[in-house]
Amino acid sequence: MGRILFDTATSIDGFIADPDGSLAWLFAVEGGEDPDEALFPSGASVLVEGSTTYEWILREEDVLAHPEKWQGFHGDRPTFVFTHRDLPVPTGADVRFVRGPVADVLPRLREAAGDGDIWVVGGGDLAGQFLDAGALDEVALSVAPVALGGGAPLLPRRVTSERLRLRSAAAHGQFARLVYEVRPAHDALSP
């Protein structure tokens, strides 16, 4: 069974989108428009997105009019979208809409992933729901040299240092790459 990863870019003050929901700040950073492929989870066979992230991708890349753009990021991997609404699907994309608590959807995600990893692409609240369910194994951050002062928070909940163990820190161009192992809540209490 693969791991469940939250891998995202963030500002130095902990936001993944600005107050208008834009990522223009990220693409303005040198290397932000065309990130190194080595930064993406190579073993991810399933992607998971919240509806805000999904709709942003559809809108920003005009994917419905240009479905080939879907393949550029998502490839042929199944993409599960947590939503309570009916949303459009790009031609040829394997998009599966799901509702309900993360814990209830986990068996479907794991079945689709097989031995591969599950990449929680965004947003922060959805990643937090995986954390709350005890299902998040890793948090990988590409920290941009930008302070937004507000917007969509990276993880909108309290997470203490006992839950996160730094596995690596490295410079990738203008970005600081931080990778944390997530410890289960019950392990965080033991030495």
C-alpha positions as CSV (number, residue, x, y, z in Angstrom):
1,M,0.0,0.0,0.0
2,G,1.3,3.4,-1.0
3,R,1.6,6.6,1.1
4,I,-0.7,9.6,1.2
5,L,1.2,12.8,0.5
6,F,0.3,16.5,0.7
7,D,2.7,18.2,-1.7
8,T,2.2,21.9,-2.4
9,A,3.8,25.3,-2.8
10,T,3.3,27.9,-0.1
11,S,4.3,31.4,0.7
12,I,6.7,32.1,3.5
13,D,3.8,33.2,5.6
14,G,1.8,30.0,5.1
15,F,-0.7,30.6,2.3
16,I,-1.3,28.5,-0.8
17,A,-3.4,31.1,-2.6
18,D,-3.8,34.9,-2.2
19,P,-7.0,36.5,-0.9
20,D,-8.4,36.4,-4.5
21,G,-7.7,32.7,-4.8
22,S,-4.9,33.4,-7.3
23,L,-1.6,31.7,-7.7
24,A,-0.1,34.5,-9.8
25,W,2.3,35.1,-6.9
26,L,3.7,31.6,-7.3
27,F,4.2,31.8,-11.1
28,A,6.0,35.2,-10.7
29,V,8.8,33.5,-8.7
30,E,11.7,32.4,-10.8
31,G,11.1,28.7,-11.4
32,G,7.5,28.9,-10.3
33,E,6.0,28.8,-13.8
34,D,7.9,25.7,-14.8
35,P,8.9,23.8,-11.6
36,D,11.5,21.0,-11.6
37,E,9.7,17.7,-12.3
38,A,11.8,16.1,-9.5
39,L,9.7,18.2,-7.0
40,F,6.5,16.3,-7.9
41,P,5.7,13.0,-6.2
42,S,7.0,10.4,-8.7
43,G,5.1,7.5,-7.2
44,A,1.6,9.1,-7.2
45,S,-0.9,7.0,-9.1
46,V,-3.9,8.9,-7.8
47,L,-4.5,12.6,-7.3
48,V,-7.0,14.2,-4.9
49,E,-8.3,17.7,-5.1
50,G,-10.9,19.8,-3.5
51,S,-13.5,21.5,-5.7
52,T,-11.8,24.9,-5.4
53,T,-8.5,23.5,-6.7
54,Y,-10.3,21.6,-9.4
55,E,-12.3,24.6,-10.6
56,W,-9.2,26.8,-10.5
57,I,-7.3,24.4,-12.8
58,L,-10.3,24.2,-15.2
59,R,-10.6,28.0,-15.3
60,E,-6.9,29.0,-15.2
61,E,-5.8,26.6,-17.9
62,D,-9.1,26.7,-19.9
63,V,-9.1,22.9,-19.8
64,L,-12.6,22.4,-20.9
65,A,-11.8,24.1,-24.2
66,H,-8.3,22.6,-24.3
67,P,-8.6,19.1,-22.7
68,E,-5.0,18.2,-23.8
69,K,-3.8,20.6,-21.0
70,W,-5.3,18.2,-18.4
71,Q,-2.8,15.5,-19.5
72,G,0.1,17.9,-19.0
73,F,-0.3,17.8,-15.2
74,H,-2.7,15.0,-14.4
75,G,-1.7,12.5,-17.1
76,D,-3.9,9.4,-17.1
77,R,-4.1,9.1,-13.4
78,P,-7.5,9.0,-11.7
79,T,-8.3,12.3,-10.0
80,F,-10.8,12.3,-7.1
81,V,-12.5,15.6,-6.5
82,F,-14.3,16.2,-3.2
83,T,-17.4,18.2,-3.9
84,H,-21.1,18.6,-3.2
85,R,-21.9,19.9,-6.7
86,D,-22.0,18.7,-10.2
87,L,-19.0,19.9,-12.1
88,P,-17.8,19.6,-15.7
89,V,-15.2,17.1,-16.7
90,P,-12.6,17.7,-19.4
91,T,-12.8,15.3,-22.4
92,G,-10.7,12.2,-21.8
93,A,-10.0,13.0,-18.1
94,D,-10.5,10.3,-15.5
95,V,-12.3,12.5,-12.9
96,R,-14.2,10.9,-10.1
97,F,-16.4,13.1,-7.9
98,V,-16.7,12.0,-4.2
99,R,-18.7,13.3,-1.2
100,G,-18.5,12.7,2.5
101,P,-15.7,12.3,5.1
102,V,-12.2,11.4,4.0
103,A,-12.3,8.3,6.1
104,D,-15.3,7.0,4.1
105,V,-13.7,7.6,0.8
106,L,-10.2,6.2,1.7
107,P,-11.0,2.6,0.6
108,R,-11.9,3.9,-2.9
109,L,-8.7,6.0,-3.1
110,R,-6.5,3.1,-1.9
111,E,-8.1,0.7,-4.3
112,A,-7.6,3.0,-7.3
113,A,-4.0,3.7,-6.2
114,G,-3.0,0.0,-5.8
115,D,0.6,0.1,-4.6
116,G,1.1,3.7,-5.8
117,D,1.0,6.8,-3.7
118,I,-2.0,9.2,-3.3
119,W,-1.2,12.8,-3.9
120,V,-3.4,15.4,-2.1
121,V,-2.8,18.3,-4.5
122,G,-5.0,20.8,-2.7
123,G,-6.4,22.5,-0.9
124,G,-5.2,23.0,2.6
125,D,-8.4,22.2,4.3
126,L,-8.8,18.9,2.4
127,A,-5.2,18.0,3.4
128,G,-6.2,18.8,7.0
129,Q,-9.1,16.4,6.7
130,F,-6.7,13.7,5.7
131,L,-4.5,14.6,8.7
132,D,-7.6,14.6,11.0
133,A,-8.5,11.1,9.7
134,G,-5.0,9.8,10.5
135,A,-4.4,9.1,6.8
136,L,-1.7,11.6,5.9
137,D,1.9,10.2,5.7
138,E,3.9,13.1,4.4
139,V,3.8,16.9,4.0
140,A,6.2,18.3,1.3
141,L,6.4,22.0,0.9
142,S,8.0,24.2,-1.8
143,V,8.3,27.5,0.1
144,A,8.4,30.5,-2.2
145,P,10.1,33.8,-1.2
146,V,6.8,35.7,-1.1
147,A,4.7,36.9,1.8
148,L,1.0,37.2,1.0
149,G,-0.4,38.6,4.2
150,G,-3.6,36.6,3.8
151,G,-5.4,34.1,1.6
152,A,-6.0,30.3,1.7
153,P,-4.0,28.9,4.6
154,L,-1.6,26.0,4.1
155,L,-3.2,23.8,6.8
156,P,-6.1,25.6,8.6
157,R,-5.7,23.7,11.8
158,R,-3.3,23.3,14.7
159,V,-0.6,20.8,14.2
160,T,2.0,20.4,16.9
161,S,5.7,19.6,16.4
162,E,5.2,16.1,17.8
163,R,3.2,15.2,14.7
164,L,5.8,16.3,12.2
165,R,9.4,15.1,11.7
166,L,11.6,16.9,9.3
167,R,13.0,14.4,6.8
168,S,14.8,16.8,4.4
169,A,15.4,20.5,3.6
170,A,17.0,21.7,0.4
171,A,17.3,24.7,-1.9
172,H,15.6,24.3,-5.3
173,G,16.3,27.6,-7.1
174,Q,14.3,30.3,-5.3
175,F,12.3,27.7,-3.3
176,A,13.1,26.0,0.0
177,R,11.9,22.3,-0.2
178,L,10.9,20.9,3.2
179,V,9.6,17.4,3.6
180,Y,8.0,16.2,6.8
181,E,7.0,12.8,7.9
182,V,3.6,12.8,9.6
183,R,3.4,10.8,12.8
184,P,0.1,9.3,13.9
185,A,-1.5,11.1,16.8
186,H,-1.0,8.2,19.2
187,D,2.7,7.9,18.2
188,A,3.3,11.6,18.8
189,L,2.7,11.1,22.5
190,S,5.3,8.4,22.9
191,P,9.1,9.1,23.1
